[in-house]
């Protein structure tokens, strides 16, 4: 059984998510659109390999969930669930972005004033994570999702697969294994 098939079987056995679609572009892991059955809402599911740092963070993911639901976290993708999926994977269920990602917007062309505005909003998201003593470690345009309403798009920092907690008394963590 492939990792993908194994993950789908774990999701199905858990009964919490109904997979609607799968995404294949630029992911460090597996990505799905799914129905979160207990919350009765569509979510973006990211499933990635559990390394030693993510295992530690996701043993008790409440700090990451709390950071994204804080009133100061308007520029962080809301994380509804973060948990172990079997012994080898981490599952994150996040709000589903309707406007794609910043990389796609850049490829389509954005103006300088819009770029500056987006950068400021993204920095608000970084600040909210840092306030919770969490470091993203994989900030790039593809990990900034756009939530659009009536032509206005709010950028939110997402993809928390490389997040590391900054231990008390420490000022650094190891580099991400991603970009």
Buried (B, 14 or more C-beta within 10 A) or exposed (E): EEEEEBBBEBBEEEEBBEBEEBEEEEBBBBBBBBBBEEEEEBBBBBBBBBEEBBBEBBEEBEBBBEBBEBEEBBBBBBBBBBBBBBEBBBBBBBBBBEBBBBBEBBEEEEEEEEEEEBEEBBEBBBEBBEEBBBBBBBBBBBBBBBBEEEEEBBBBBBBBBBBBBBEEEEEEBEEBBBE
